[in-house]
Amino acid sequence: MADAFPASTAVAIIGAGPSGTAMAAMLQSAGIECALIEAQTFPRFSIGESLLPEALNCLDAAGLLDAVEAAGFQYKDGALFATNADRFAFDFGDGYTPGRGHAFQVPRAEFDLLLANVCASRGVPISYATRVQDVETRARGYRLQLEGESGPGTLDAGYIVDASGFGRVLARLFGLDKPSGIAERASLFRHLDLAPETGMPDRNKILIAQEGLDASIWYWLIPFAGQRCSVGVVTDKLPAGVAPEFLEKEFNRLLGRQDLVSAITAGAEPARPLGCLRGYSASISRLYGDNYVILGNAGEFIDPIFSSGVTIALKSAVMSAPLVVDSVRNGRRVDWESGFQAPLLAGVDTFKEYVSAWYRGILPRLFFAPEKNEAIYRQICSILGGYVWDRSNPFTRLTADRLGSLESWL
């Protein structure tokens, strides 16, 4: 652990990704002592590189947006959907919900380090390369058993915030995991440096591509500032237990099947090794308990389609931080169910319905339908912008019924 890392703190935050640093920034601003424990050494690679407008609202609420806007990340104003035959673009500024109509495309190694450095500059201690091995219940909170580069250690805390992402520390230690209910899929991905002469249809949009209207295999291409981009493919047809050489061949084979992705990536040079994730969707039985709360991917992760992961992570931090402050400062039992879990999961469940509608082919058929309903377009555009917590939008309420009606209409 870092030499200056404390032996005790009011709030221990596990994980220095976006939800952890947003929580730390908000606690520090409220005068609540906290410390960040991060298992990896920053900068480090992570997927989840395409932000949504609602994520910027959350960064603003946490006092982190100015640093992000000054960093020079690639501007993003929407999403371009493409098949081998058609293209259709959503512009966030056309959405139903008032608010920001843009976001950024961010290499997460740079983005996460930026947020962590802002927290450190404000006095939040961070211990990198430090894992939480166990959590012991104490008379007044918890004792975290830690393992760092210099050996074992402990951290006493009155409160724990689990922002450990796919590490899912408290879900694992407290037995809170439950099946996600989402079909298992796999993703292959890497960063590429595009050939200098390569043009993009629209650098300000994430590209979501398919071969046809079948959404069981789909592709993303996220342009960063400069010639680097993130390219990935999601499929339910990747066999288990195969050699890395097979994965390389399969990745290249699949990219070659999508005309636009294939054209853009022709002549590109790999900028990092091929990555593979399987069965990444996750759920949890509850997001809070006695003096702890669980944020972002450490609790719920749906699917990479629609880029909801970072937005949900940041929203969970922004929604829960005032309750943590109230609990720590005033020693009160706060209403975590109605004040956090129920409203957060209402938005998560809306995202889940749209993920389901994507894989059932409803949304691809809607996007590429020859006739567009302007009101429906605007309402769904706001969903794609991350505004799933805007309950004035008809498509965030009775979502399954409305999408079912769309399916019968299509």
PALUM-411481 format. One record per residue (C-alpha): x, y, z; residue number from 1; residue in one letter. Coordinates in Angstrom, 1 decimal, always signed. Layout:
N
+--------+--------+--------+-----+------+
!      u !      v !      w ! pos ! code !
+--------+--------+--------+-----+------+
!      X !      Y !      Z ! NUM !    A !
...
+--------+--------+--------+-----+------+
END
This chain:
410
+--------+--------+--------+-----+------+
!      u !      v !      w ! pos ! code !
+--------+--------+--------+-----+------+
!   +0.0 !   +0.0 !   +0.0 !   1 !    M !
!   +1.0 !   +3.6 !   -0.5 !   2 !    A !
!   +3.1 !   +4.9 !   +2.4 !   3 !    D !
!   +0.7 !   +7.8 !   +3.1 !   4 !    A !
!   -2.4 !   +5.5 !   +3.0 !   5 !    F !
!   -4.4 !   +5.8 !   +6.3 !   6 !    P !
!   -5.1 !   +3.0 !   +8.7 !   7 !    A !
!   -8.7 !   +4.1 !   +9.1 !   8 !    S !
!  -11.2 !   +6.2 !   +7.3 !   9 !    T !
!  -14.9 !   +7.1 !   +7.4 !  10 !    A !
!  -15.6 !   +5.6 !   +4.0 !  11 !    V !
!  -13.6 !   +2.9 !   +2.2 !  12 !    A !
!  -14.2 !   +3.0 !   -1.6 !  13 !    I !
!  -13.2 !   -0.2 !   -3.3 !  14 !    I !
!  -12.3 !   +0.6 !   -6.9 !  15 !    G !
!  -11.0 !   +3.8 !   -8.6 !  16 !    A !
!  -13.0 !   +3.6 !  -11.8 !  17 !    G !
!  -15.7 !   +6.1 !  -12.7 !  18 !    P !
!  -18.2 !   +5.3 !  -10.0 !  19 !    S !
!  -15.5 !   +5.1 !   -7.3 !  20 !    G !
!  -13.9 !   +8.4 !   -8.2 !  21 !    T !
!  -17.3 !  +10.1 !   -8.6 !  22 !    A !
!  -18.2 !   +8.9 !   -5.1 !  23 !    M !
!  -14.9 !  +10.0 !   -3.7 !  24 !    A !
!  -15.2 !  +13.5 !   -5.3 !  25 !    A !
!  -18.7 !  +14.0 !   -3.9 !  26 !    M !
!  -17.7 !  +12.8 !   -0.4 !  27 !    L !
!  -14.6 !  +15.0 !   -0.3 !  28 !    Q !
!  -16.7 !  +18.0 !   -1.4 !  29 !    S !
!  -19.1 !  +17.3 !   +1.4 !  30 !    A !
!  -16.3 !  +17.0 !   +3.9 !  31 !    G !
!  -16.5 !  +13.3 !   +4.5 !  32 !    I !
!  -13.2 !  +11.5 !   +4.9 !  33 !    E !
!  -12.7 !   +8.7 !   +2.4 !  34 !    C !
!  -10.0 !   +6.5 !   +0.8 !  35 !    A !
!   -9.8 !   +4.7 !   -2.5 !  36 !    L !
!   -8.5 !   +1.1 !   -2.9 !  37 !    I !
!   -7.7 !   +0.0 !   -6.4 !  38 !    E !
!   -6.6 !   -3.5 !   -7.4 !  39 !    A !
!   -4.8 !   -2.5 !  -10.5 !  40 !    Q !
!   -2.0 !   +0.0 !  -11.4 !  41 !    T !
!   -3.2 !   +3.0 !  -13.4 !  42 !    F !
!   -3.2 !   +3.6 !  -16.3 !  43 !    P !
!   -4.8 !   +0.3 !  -17.3 !  44 !    R !
!   -7.0 !   -0.8 !  -20.2 !  45 !    F !
!  -10.8 !   -1.1 !  -19.8 !  46 !    S !
!  -13.7 !   -1.4 !  -22.2 !  47 !    I !
!  -16.7 !   +0.9 !  -21.8 !  48 !    G !
!  -15.2 !   +3.7 !  -23.9 !  49 !    E !
!  -18.3 !   +5.5 !  -25.3 !  50 !    S !
!  -20.0 !   +7.9 !  -22.9 !  51 !    L !
!  -23.6 !   +9.1 !  -23.0 !  52 !    L !
!  -24.9 !  +12.6 !  -22.4 !  53 !    P !
!  -26.4 !  +11.5 !  -19.1 !  54 !    E !
!  -22.9 !  +10.4 !  -18.0 !  55 !    A !
!  -21.7 !  +14.0 !  -18.5 !  56 !    L !
!  -24.6 !  +15.2 !  -16.3 !  57 !    N !
!  -23.3 !  +12.9 !  -13.6 !  58 !    C !
!  -19.7 !  +14.0 !  -14.0 !  59 !    L !
!  -20.9 !  +17.6 !  -13.6 !  60 !    D !
!  -22.8 !  +16.7 !  -10.4 !  61 !    A !
!  -19.6 !  +15.1 !   -9.0 !  62 !    A !
!  -17.5 !  +18.1 !   -9.9 !  63 !    G !
!  -15.4 !  +16.2 !  -12.5 !  64 !    L !
!  -16.7 !  +17.5 !  -15.8 !  65 !    L !
!  -14.4 !  +20.5 !  -16.2 !  66 !    D !
!  -11.4 !  +18.2 !  -16.1 !  67 !    A !
!  -13.0 !  +15.8 !  -18.7 !  68 !    V !
!  -13.9 !  +18.7 !  -21.0 !  69 !    E !
!  -10.4 !  +20.1 !  -20.9 !  70 !    A !
!   -8.8 !  +16.7 !  -21.7 !  71 !    A !
!   -9.3 !  +16.8 !  -25.5 !  72 !    G !
!  -11.3 !  +13.6 !  -25.8 !  73 !    F !
!  -13.2 !  +12.8 !  -29.1 !  74 !    Q !
!  -16.5 !  +14.6 !  -29.3 !  75 !    Y !
!  -19.6 !  +12.4 !  -29.6 !  76 !    K !
!  -23.0 !  +13.6 !  -30.7 !  77 !    D !
!  -24.9 !  +10.4 !  -31.4 !  78 !    G !
!  -24.8 !   +6.9 !  -32.9 !  79 !    A !
!  -24.6 !   +5.6 !  -36.5 !  80 !    L !
!  -26.3 !   +2.3 !  -37.0 !  81 !    F !
!  -25.4 !   +0.4 !  -40.2 !  82 !    A !
!  -26.1 !   -2.9 !  -42.0 !  83 !    T !
!  -24.4 !   -4.0 !  -45.2 !  84 !    N !
!  -27.3 !   -2.3 !  -47.0 !  85 !    A !
!  -28.4 !   +0.7 !  -44.9 !  86 !    D !
!  -27.3 !   +3.4 !  -42.5 !  87 !    R !
!  -29.3 !   +5.4 !  -40.0 !  88 !    F !
!  -28.0 !   +8.0 !  -37.5 !  89 !    A !
!  -29.4 !   +9.2 !  -34.2 !  90 !    F !
!  -28.3 !  +12.7 !  -33.1 !  91 !    D !
!  -28.6 !  +13.1 !  -29.3 !  92 !    F !
!  -29.6 !  +16.8 !  -29.7 !  93 !    G !
!  -32.9 !  +15.6 !  -31.3 !  94 !    D !
!  -33.9 !  +13.7 !  -28.2 !  95 !    G !
!  -37.1 !  +14.1 !  -26.2 !  96 !    Y !
!  -35.4 !  +14.9 !  -22.9 !  97 !    T !
!  -34.0 !  +18.4 !  -22.5 !  98 !    P !
!  -30.3 !  +18.5 !  -21.6 !  99 !    G !
!  -26.9 !  +17.8 !  -23.0 ! 100 !    R !
!  -26.9 !  +16.5 !  -26.6 ! 101 !    G !
!  -23.3 !  +15.3 !  -26.6 ! 102 !    H !
!  -20.8 !  +13.2 !  -24.8 ! 103 !    A !
!  -17.2 !  +11.9 !  -25.5 ! 104 !    F !
!  -15.4 !   +8.8 !  -26.7 ! 105 !    Q !
!  -12.7 !   +8.0 !  -24.1 ! 106 !    V !
!   -9.8 !   +5.6 !  -23.9 ! 107 !    P !
!  -10.5 !   +4.4 !  -20.5 ! 108 !    R !
!   -6.9 !   +4.1 !  -19.4 ! 109 !    A !
!   -6.6 !   +7.9 !  -19.9 ! 110 !    E !
!  -10.1 !   +8.7 !  -18.7 ! 111 !    F !
!  -10.0 !   +6.7 !  -15.4 ! 112 !    D !
!   -6.5 !   +8.0 !  -14.6 ! 113 !    L !
!   -7.7 !  +11.6 !  -15.1 ! 114 !    L !
!  -10.6 !  +11.2 !  -12.7 ! 115 !    L !
!   -8.4 !   +9.4 !  -10.1 ! 116 !    A !
!   -5.8 !  +12.2 !  -10.4 ! 117 !    N !
!   -8.4 !  +14.8 !   -9.8 ! 118 !    V !
!   -9.5 !  +13.1 !   -6.6 ! 119 !    C !
!   -5.8 !  +12.7 !   -5.5 ! 120 !    A !
!   -5.2 !  +16.4 !   -6.1 ! 121 !    S !
!   -8.1 !  +17.2 !   -3.8 ! 122 !    R !
!   -6.6 !  +15.1 !   -1.0 ! 123 !    G !
!   -8.3 !  +11.7 !   -1.4 ! 124 !    V !
!   -5.7 !   +9.0 !   -0.7 ! 125 !    P !
!   -5.5 !   +6.2 !   -3.3 ! 126 !    I !
!   -3.7 !   +2.9 !   -2.8 ! 127 !    S !
!   -3.0 !   +1.2 !   -6.2 ! 128 !    Y !
!   -2.2 !   -2.5 !   -6.8 ! 129 !    A !
!   -4.1 !   -3.3 !   -3.6 ! 130 !    T !
!   -6.7 !   -6.0 !   -3.3 ! 131 !    R !
!   -9.4 !   -6.5 !   -0.7 ! 132 !    V !
!   -8.9 !  -10.1 !   +0.4 ! 133 !    Q !
!  -11.6 !  -10.1 !   +3.1 ! 134 !    D !
!  -14.0 !   -7.9 !   +5.0 ! 135 !    V !
!  -14.6 !   -8.4 !   +8.8 ! 136 !    E !
!  -17.5 !   -6.9 !  +10.6 ! 137 !    T !
!  -16.5 !   -4.8 !  +13.6 ! 138 !    R !
!  -18.4 !   -3.1 !  +16.4 ! 139 !    A !
!  -18.4 !   +0.2 !  +14.4 ! 140 !    R !
!  -18.1 !   -0.7 !  +10.8 ! 141 !    G !
!  -15.6 !   -3.0 !   +9.0 ! 142 !    Y !
!  -12.0 !   -4.0 !   +8.8 ! 143 !    R !
!  -10.8 !   -4.6 !   +5.3 ! 144 !    L !
!   -8.0 !   -7.1 !   +4.9 ! 145 !    Q !
!   -5.7 !   -5.8 !   +2.1 ! 146 !    L !
!   -2.9 !   -7.2 !   +0.1 ! 147 !    E !
!   -0.6 !   -4.7 !   -1.6 ! 148 !    G !
!   +2.7 !   -4.7 !   -3.4 ! 149 !    E !
!   +4.5 !   -4.3 !   -0.1 ! 150 !    S !
!   +2.5 !   -7.0 !   +1.7 ! 151 !    G !
!   -0.7 !   -7.3 !   +3.8 ! 152 !    P !
!   -2.4 !   -4.5 !   +5.6 ! 153 !    G !
!   -5.7 !   -3.4 !   +7.0 ! 154 !    T !
!   -8.1 !   -0.5 !   +6.7 ! 155 !    L !
!  -10.8 !   +0.2 !   +9.2 ! 156 !    D !
!  -13.9 !   +2.0 !   +7.9 ! 157 !    A !
!  -17.3 !   +2.9 !   +9.2 ! 158 !    G !
!  -18.8 !   +2.5 !   +5.7 ! 159 !    Y !
!  -17.9 !   +0.6 !   +2.5 ! 160 !    I !
!  -18.6 !   +1.7 !   -1.1 ! 161 !    V !
!  -18.0 !   -1.2 !   -3.5 ! 162 !    D !
!  -17.1 !   +0.3 !   -6.9 ! 163 !    A !
!  -14.9 !   -2.7 !   -7.9 ! 164 !    S !
!  -16.5 !   -3.2 !  -11.3 ! 165 !    G !
!  -16.2 !   -6.8 !  -12.6 ! 166 !    F !
!  -14.2 !   -7.6 !   -9.4 ! 167 !    G !
!  -17.6 !   -7.6 !   -7.6 ! 168 !    R !
!  -15.8 !   -7.7 !   -4.2 ! 169 !    V !
!  -18.8 !   -7.5 !   -1.9 ! 170 !    L !
!  -21.1 !   -9.5 !   -4.1 ! 171 !    A !
!  -18.5 !  -12.3 !   -3.8 ! 172 !    R !
!  -17.6 !  -11.9 !   -0.1 ! 173 !    L !
!  -21.2 !  -11.4 !   +1.1 ! 174 !    F !
!  -22.9 !  -14.0 !   -1.2 ! 175 !    G !
!  -25.0 !  -11.5 !   -3.1 ! 176 !    L !
!  -24.6 !  -12.7 !   -6.7 ! 177 !    D !
!  -27.6 !  -13.9 !   -8.6 ! 178 !    K !
!  -28.2 !  -14.9 !  -12.3 ! 179 !    P !
!  -28.5 !  -12.0 !  -14.7 ! 180 !    S !
!  -31.3 !  -13.6 !  -16.8 ! 181 !    G !
!  -29.5 !  -12.3 !  -19.9 ! 182 !    I !
!  -28.3 !  -14.8 !  -22.5 ! 183 !    A !
!  -24.6 !  -15.5 !  -22.4 ! 184 !    E !
!  -22.6 !  -13.8 !  -25.1 ! 185 !    R !
!  -18.9 !  -13.2 !  -25.9 ! 186 !    A !
!  -17.1 !  -10.1 !  -27.0 ! 187 !    S !
!  -13.8 !   -9.9 !  -29.0 ! 188 !    L !
!  -12.2 !   -6.4 !  -29.1 ! 189 !    F !
!   -9.0 !   -4.5 !  -29.6 ! 190 !    R !
!   -7.6 !   -1.0 !  -30.3 ! 191 !    H !
!   -6.5 !   -0.3 !  -33.9 ! 192 !    L !
!   -4.5 !   +2.5 !  -35.4 ! 193 !    D !
!   -6.3 !   +3.2 !  -38.6 ! 194 !    L !
!   -4.4 !   +3.9 !  -41.9 ! 195 !    A !
!   -3.8 !   +7.6 !  -42.3 ! 196 !    P !
!   -6.0 !   +7.9 !  -45.4 ! 197 !    E !
!   -8.9 !   +6.1 !  -43.7 ! 198 !    T !
!  -12.1 !   +8.1 !  -43.6 ! 199 !    G !
!  -15.0 !   +7.7 !  -41.1 ! 200 !    M !
!  -18.6 !   +8.2 !  -42.0 ! 201 !    P !
!  -19.0 !  +10.4 !  -39.0 ! 202 !    D !
!  -16.2 !  +10.7 !  -36.4 ! 203 !    R !
!  -18.6 !  +12.2 !  -33.9 ! 204 !    N !
!  -20.7 !   +9.1 !  -33.6 ! 205 !    K !
!  -20.1 !   +5.6 !  -32.4 ! 206 !    I !
!  -20.7 !   +3.1 !  -35.2 ! 207 !    L !
!  -23.0 !   +0.1 !  -34.3 ! 208 !    I !
!  -23.0 !   -2.3 !  -37.3 ! 209 !    A !
!  -24.6 !   -5.6 !  -38.4 ! 210 !    Q !
!  -24.6 !   -7.6 !  -41.5 ! 211 !    E !
!  -28.4 !   -7.5 !  -41.9 ! 212 !    G !
!  -31.3 !   -7.1 !  -39.4 ! 213 !    L !
!  -30.2 !  -10.1 !  -37.4 ! 214 !    D !
!  -28.7 !   -8.6 !  -34.2 ! 215 !    A !
!  -27.2 !  -11.8 !  -32.8 ! 216 !    S !
!  -23.8 !  -10.6 !  -34.1 ! 217 !    I !
!  -23.0 !   -6.9 !  -34.0 ! 218 !    W !
!  -20.0 !   -4.7 !  -34.2 ! 219 !    Y !
!  -18.8 !   -1.5 !  -32.6 ! 220 !    W !
!  -16.3 !   +1.0 !  -33.8 ! 221 !    L !
!  -15.4 !   +3.9 !  -31.5 ! 222 !    I !
!  -13.2 !   +6.6 !  -32.9 ! 223 !    P !
!  -10.8 !   +8.3 !  -30.4 ! 224 !    F !
!   -9.0 !  +11.6 !  -31.0 ! 225 !    A !
!   -6.4 !  +10.9 !  -33.8 ! 226 !    G !
!   -6.3 !   +7.7 !  -35.7 ! 227 !    Q !
!   -6.8 !   +5.2 !  -32.9 ! 228 !    R !
!  -10.2 !   +3.5 !  -32.5 ! 229 !    C !
!  -11.8 !   +0.7 !  -30.5 ! 230 !    S !
!  -13.3 !   -2.1 !  -32.5 ! 231 !    V !
!  -15.3 !   -5.1 !  -31.2 ! 232 !    G !
!  -17.7 !   -7.8 !  -32.1 ! 233 !    V !
!  -20.4 !   -9.4 !  -29.9 ! 234 !    V !
!  -21.6 !  -12.8 !  -30.7 ! 235 !    T !
!  -23.5 !  -15.8 !  -29.1 ! 236 !    D !
!  -21.6 !  -18.2 !  -31.4 ! 237 !    K !
!  -18.1 !  -18.2 !  -30.0 ! 238 !    L !
!  -17.0 !  -21.7 !  -28.8 ! 239 !    P !
!  -15.4 !  -22.1 !  -25.4 ! 240 !    A !
!  -11.9 !  -23.3 !  -24.7 ! 241 !    G !
!  -10.4 !  -22.3 !  -28.0 ! 242 !    V !
!   -6.8 !  -21.2 !  -28.5 ! 243 !    A !
!   -5.8 !  -17.5 !  -28.9 ! 244 !    P !
!   -4.8 !  -18.2 !  -32.5 ! 245 !    E !
!   -8.4 !  -19.2 !  -33.2 ! 246 !    F !
!   -9.7 !  -16.1 !  -31.6 ! 247 !    L !
!   -7.5 !  -13.9 !  -33.8 ! 248 !    E !
!   -8.7 !  -15.7 !  -36.9 ! 249 !    K !
!  -12.3 !  -15.5 !  -35.8 ! 250 !    E !
!  -12.1 !  -11.8 !  -35.0 ! 251 !    F !
!  -10.6 !  -11.0 !  -38.4 ! 252 !    N !
!  -13.2 !  -13.3 !  -40.1 ! 253 !    R !
!  -16.1 !  -11.6 !  -38.4 ! 254 !    L !
!  -14.8 !   -8.1 !  -39.2 ! 255 !    L !
!  -14.6 !   -9.1 !  -42.9 ! 256 !    G !
!  -18.3 !   -9.9 !  -42.9 ! 257 !    R !
!  -19.4 !   -6.4 !  -42.2 ! 258 !    Q !
!  -18.8 !   -4.2 !  -45.2 ! 259 !    D !
!  -18.4 !   -0.8 !  -43.4 ! 260 !    L !
!  -16.3 !   -2.0 !  -40.5 ! 261 !    V !
!  -14.1 !   -4.0 !  -42.9 ! 262 !    S !
!  -13.6 !   -0.9 !  -45.1 ! 263 !    A !
!  -12.7 !   +1.3 !  -42.2 ! 264 !    I !
!  -10.3 !   -1.1 !  -40.6 ! 265 !    T !
!   -8.5 !   -2.2 !  -43.8 ! 266 !    A !
!   -4.8 !   -1.6 !  -43.4 ! 267 !    G !
!   -5.1 !   -0.8 !  -39.7 ! 268 !    A !
!   -2.4 !   -1.8 !  -37.2 ! 269 !    E !
!   -3.2 !   -3.5 !  -33.9 ! 270 !    P !
!   -2.5 !   -1.1 !  -31.0 ! 271 !    A !
!   -3.0 !   -3.6 !  -28.2 ! 272 !    R !
!   -3.6 !   -7.4 !  -27.9 ! 273 !    P !
!   -7.0 !   -8.9 !  -28.7 ! 274 !    L !
!   -9.3 !   -9.0 !  -25.7 ! 275 !    G !
!  -12.1 !  -11.5 !  -25.0 ! 276 !    C !
!  -14.9 !  -11.4 !  -22.5 ! 277 !    L !
!  -17.5 !  -14.1 !  -22.0 ! 278 !    R !
!  -20.7 !  -14.2 !  -19.9 ! 279 !    G !
!  -20.2 !  -10.6 !  -18.7 ! 280 !    Y !
!  -23.8 !   -9.8 !  -17.7 ! 281 !    S !
!  -24.2 !   -9.8 !  -14.0 ! 282 !    A !
!  -26.9 !   -9.1 !  -11.3 ! 283 !    S !
!  -27.1 !   -8.9 !   -7.6 ! 284 !    I !
!  -29.7 !   -9.6 !   -4.9 ! 285 !    S !
!  -29.4 !   -6.2 !   -3.3 ! 286 !    R !
!  -27.3 !   -3.1 !   -3.7 ! 287 !    L !
!  -27.1 !   -2.0 !   -0.1 ! 288 !    Y !
!  -26.9 !   -3.4 !   +3.4 ! 289 !    G !
!  -25.6 !   -2.4 !   +6.9 ! 290 !    D !
!  -23.2 !   +0.4 !   +6.2 ! 291 !    N !
!  -22.4 !   -0.6 !   +2.6 ! 292 !    Y !
!  -23.6 !   +0.3 !   -0.9 ! 293 !    V !
!  -22.7 !   -1.3 !   -4.2 ! 294 !    I !
!  -22.2 !   +0.7 !   -7.4 ! 295 !    L !
!  -22.1 !   +0.2 !  -11.1 ! 296 !    G !
!  -20.7 !   -3.0 !  -12.5 ! 297 !    N !
!  -20.0 !   -4.3 !   -9.0 ! 298 !    A !
!  -23.8 !   -4.8 !   -8.8 ! 299 !    G !
!  -25.4 !   -4.8 !  -12.3 ! 300 !    E !
!  -23.9 !   -5.1 !  -15.8 ! 301 !    F !
!  -26.3 !   -5.6 !  -18.7 ! 302 !    I !
!  -24.6 !   -5.6 !  -22.1 ! 303 !    D !
!  -22.3 !   -3.4 !  -24.1 ! 304 !    P !
!  -25.0 !   -2.5 !  -26.7 ! 305 !    I !
!  -26.1 !   +1.2 !  -26.1 ! 306 !    F !
!  -23.0 !   +1.9 !  -24.0 ! 307 !    S !
!  -24.9 !   +2.0 !  -20.7 ! 308 !    S !
!  -22.2 !   +0.7 !  -18.3 ! 309 !    G !
!  -20.3 !   +3.9 !  -17.4 ! 310 !    V !
!  -23.6 !   +5.9 !  -17.3 ! 311 !    T !
!  -25.1 !   +3.4 !  -14.8 ! 312 !    I !
!  -21.9 !   +3.4 !  -12.8 ! 313 !    A !
!  -21.8 !   +7.2 !  -12.5 ! 314 !    L !
!  -25.6 !   +7.5 !  -11.9 ! 315 !    K !
!  -25.3 !   +5.0 !   -9.0 ! 316 !    S !
!  -22.6 !   +7.1 !   -7.4 ! 317 !    A !
!  -24.5 !  +10.4 !   -7.9 ! 318 !    V !
!  -27.7 !   +8.9 !   -6.5 ! 319 !    M !
!  -26.1 !   +7.2 !   -3.5 ! 320 !    S !
!  -23.5 !   +9.8 !   -2.4 ! 321 !    A !
!  -26.0 !  +12.1 !   -0.6 ! 322 !    P !
!  -27.3 !   +9.0 !   +1.3 ! 323 !    L !
!  -23.8 !   +8.0 !   +2.3 ! 324 !    V !
!  -23.1 !  +11.5 !   +3.5 ! 325 !    V !
!  -26.3 !  +11.6 !   +5.6 ! 326 !    D !
!  -25.6 !   +8.2 !   +7.0 ! 327 !    S !
!  -22.0 !   +8.9 !   +7.9 ! 328 !    V !
!  -22.5 !  +12.5 !   +9.1 ! 329 !    R !
!  -25.7 !  +12.1 !  +11.0 ! 330 !    N !
!  -25.5 !   +8.5 !  +12.0 ! 331 !    G !
!  -29.1 !   +7.9 !  +10.7 ! 332 !    R !
!  -30.5 !   +4.9 !   +8.9 ! 333 !    R !
!  -31.5 !   +6.2 !   +5.5 ! 334 !    V !
!  -34.1 !   +4.8 !   +3.2 ! 335 !    D !
!  -31.9 !   +3.0 !   +0.7 ! 336 !    W !
!  -34.7 !   +1.2 !   -1.0 ! 337 !    E !
!  -36.8 !   +4.2 !   -2.1 ! 338 !    S !
!  -33.9 !   +6.6 !   -2.1 ! 339 !    G !
!  -31.5 !   +4.6 !   -4.2 ! 340 !    F !
!  -32.1 !   +1.0 !   -5.2 ! 341 !    Q !
!  -35.7 !   +1.3 !   -6.6 ! 342 !    A !
!  -35.1 !   +4.4 !   -8.7 ! 343 !    P !
!  -31.7 !   +3.3 !   -9.9 ! 344 !    L !
!  -33.0 !   -0.1 !  -10.9 ! 345 !    L !
!  -36.0 !   +1.5 !  -12.7 ! 346 !    A !
!  -33.5 !   +3.0 !  -15.1 ! 347 !    G !
!  -31.4 !   -0.2 !  -15.3 ! 348 !    V !
!  -34.6 !   -2.2 !  -16.1 ! 349 !    D !
!  -35.4 !   +0.2 !  -18.9 ! 350 !    T !
!  -32.0 !   -0.3 !  -20.4 ! 351 !    F !
!  -32.6 !   -4.1 !  -20.0 ! 352 !    K !
!  -35.8 !   -3.9 !  -22.0 ! 353 !    E !
!  -34.0 !   -2.1 !  -24.8 ! 354 !    Y !
!  -31.2 !   -4.6 !  -24.8 ! 355 !    V !
!  -33.8 !   -7.4 !  -25.1 ! 356 !    S !
!  -35.5 !   -5.5 !  -27.9 ! 357 !    A !
!  -32.2 !   -5.2 !  -29.8 ! 358 !    W !
!  -31.5 !   -8.9 !  -29.7 ! 359 !    Y !
!  -35.1 !   -9.8 !  -30.6 ! 360 !    R !
!  -34.6 !   -7.6 !  -33.7 ! 361 !    G !
!  -37.3 !   -5.0 !  -32.8 ! 362 !    I !
!  -34.9 !   -2.1 !  -32.7 ! 363 !    L !
!  -33.0 !   -2.9 !  -35.8 ! 364 !    P !
!  -36.2 !   -3.2 !  -37.8 ! 365 !    R !
!  -37.4 !   +0.1 !  -36.3 ! 366 !    L !
!  -34.2 !   +1.9 !  -37.1 ! 367 !    F !
!  -34.1 !   +0.8 !  -40.7 ! 368 !    F !
!  -37.9 !   +1.0 !  -41.3 ! 369 !    A !
!  -38.6 !   +3.1 !  -44.5 ! 370 !    P !
!  -41.0 !   +5.4 !  -42.6 ! 371 !    E !
!  -40.1 !   +7.0 !  -39.3 ! 372 !    K !
!  -42.4 !   +8.3 !  -36.6 ! 373 !    N !
!  -40.8 !  +11.5 !  -35.4 ! 374 !    E !
!  -42.2 !  +11.3 !  -31.8 ! 375 !    A !
!  -41.0 !   +7.8 !  -31.3 ! 376 !    I !
!  -37.6 !   +8.6 !  -32.9 ! 377 !    Y !
!  -37.2 !  +11.5 !  -30.4 ! 378 !    R !
!  -38.2 !   +9.4 !  -27.4 ! 379 !    Q !
!  -35.9 !   +6.5 !  -28.2 ! 380 !    I !
!  -33.1 !   +8.9 !  -29.1 ! 381 !    C !
!  -33.2 !  +10.0 !  -25.4 ! 382 !    S !
!  -33.0 !   +6.4 !  -24.3 ! 383 !    I !
!  -29.8 !   +6.1 !  -26.4 ! 384 !    L !
!  -28.5 !   +9.2 !  -24.7 ! 385 !    G !
!  -28.9 !   +7.5 !  -21.3 ! 386 !    G !
!  -31.9 !   +9.5 !  -20.1 ! 387 !    Y !
!  -33.7 !   +6.4 !  -18.9 ! 388 !    V !
!  -34.4 !   +8.0 !  -15.5 ! 389 !    W !
!  -36.6 !  +10.6 !  -17.2 ! 390 !    D !
!  -40.0 !   +9.2 !  -16.3 ! 391 !    R !
!  -41.8 !  +11.9 !  -18.4 ! 392 !    S !
!  -40.6 !  +10.0 !  -21.5 ! 393 !    N !
!  -43.3 !   +7.5 !  -22.5 ! 394 !    P !
!  -40.7 !   +5.0 !  -23.6 ! 395 !    F !
!  -39.3 !   +4.8 !  -20.0 ! 396 !    T !
!  -42.7 !   +3.7 !  -18.6 ! 397 !    R !
!  -44.5 !   +0.5 !  -19.4 ! 398 !    L !
!  -41.4 !   -0.2 !  -21.6 ! 399 !    T !
!  -42.1 !   -3.8 !  -22.4 ! 400 !    A !
!  -45.7 !   -3.0 !  -23.5 ! 401 !    D !
!  -44.6 !   -0.1 !  -25.7 ! 402 !    R !
!  -41.8 !   -2.1 !  -27.3 ! 403 !    L !
!  -44.3 !   -5.0 !  -27.8 ! 404 !    G !
!  -46.6 !   -2.6 !  -29.6 ! 405 !    S !
!  -43.8 !   -1.5 !  -31.8 ! 406 !    L !
!  -43.0 !   -5.2 !  -32.6 ! 407 !    E !
!  -46.5 !   -5.9 !  -33.7 ! 408 !    S !
!  -46.6 !   -2.7 !  -35.8 ! 409 !    W !
!  -43.3 !   -3.5 !  -37.5 ! 410 !    L !
+--------+--------+--------+-----+------+
END
